[in-house]
Amino acid sequence: MDHKYFMQKALEQARIALRKGEFPVGCVLVYKDRIIAASSRASSTGAAVNEIDHAEILALRQLGNMQRKIDRGKITLFSTLEPCLMCFGAIMLSGIGEIVYAYEDVMGGGTLCDLSVFTPLYRNHQIPIISNILRKESLELFKIFFSNPENTYWKDSLLAKYSLSQ
């Protein structure tokens, strides 16, 4: 599987979010070398800000709405930012086979959690994770986002400071 190619597709989704003033996270789900779902972060700006419309969650919703039967263990999720704990749990519960991400989330990333301290549902679910695929390209989108004074989402956060310091 061409990780860089599919991460480029996730980065395209992140750019869509950024153009809308949203937090620049994009996600694609890949099955048998084909993109079956694509999404970008929503609701990080405007009147209806929430912490549910993450790119990964929106892609998993698309997967859930599919009519055809797919072996979810053979799906690779590509995200431009390390999935948070909520998304990581949803990815595991959805049976996704692999996670590939571009940029580490030093503030809220969930993929480095010690699953051995969780309940069996999570503890027994080992999922391969590949990081730092097109990290620089993803980082640049976050620098643009956090440098824009109109964007107040996570302004002055650990992630903002970390991103802008690189």
Secondary structure as the mmCIF struct_conf table of DSSP 4:
data_model
#
loop_
_struct_conf.conf_type_id
_struct_conf.id
_struct_conf.beg_label_comp_id
_struct_conf.beg_label_asym_id
_struct_conf.beg_label_seq_id
_struct_conf.end_label_comp_id
_struct_conf.end_label_asym_id
_struct_conf.end_label_seq_id
HELX_RH_AL_P HELX_RH_AL_P1 HIS A 3 ARG A 19
TURN_TY1_P TURN_TY1_P1 LYS A 20 GLY A 21
BEND BEND1 GLU A 22 GLU A 22
STRN STRN1 GLY A 26 TYR A 31
TURN_TY1_P TURN_TY1_P2 LYS A 32 ASP A 33
STRN STRN2 ARG A 34 SER A 40
BEND BEND2 SER A 43 GLY A 46
TURN_TY1_P TURN_TY1_P3 ALA A 47 ALA A 48
BEND BEND3 GLU A 51 ILE A 52
HELX_RH_AL_P HELX_RH_AL_P2 ALA A 55 GLY A 64
TURN_TY1_P TURN_TY1_P4 ASN A 65 ASN A 65
BEND BEND4 ARG A 68 ARG A 68
HELX_RH_3T_P HELX_RH_3T_P1 ARG A 72 LYS A 74
STRN STRN3 ILE A 75 LEU A 81
STRN STRN4 CYS A 84 CYS A 84
HELX_RH_AL_P HELX_RH_AL_P3 LEU A 85 LEU A 93
TURN_TY1_P TURN_TY1_P5 SER A 94 GLY A 95
STRN STRN5 GLU A 98 TYR A 103
TURN_TY1_P TURN_TY1_P6 VAL A 106 GLY A 108
STRN STRN6 GLY A 109 GLY A 109
TURN_TY1_P TURN_TY1_P7 THR A 111 LEU A 112
HELX_RH_3T_P HELX_RH_3T_P2 LEU A 115 VAL A 117
BEND BEND5 PHE A 118 PHE A 118
HELX_RH_AL_P HELX_RH_AL_P4 PRO A 120 ARG A 123
TURN_TY1_P TURN_TY1_P8 ASN A 124 ASN A 124
STRN STRN7 ILE A 129 ILE A 130
TURN_TY1_P TURN_TY1_P9 ILE A 133 LEU A 134
HELX_RH_AL_P HELX_RH_AL_P5 ARG A 135 SER A 147
TURN_TY1_P TURN_TY1_P10 PRO A 149 GLU A 150
TURN_TY1_P TURN_TY1_P11 TYR A 153 ASP A 156
BEND BEND6 SER A 157 SER A 157
HELX_RH_AL_P HELX_RH_AL_P6 LEU A 158 LEU A 164
TURN_TY1_P TURN_TY1_P12 SER A 165 SER A 165
#
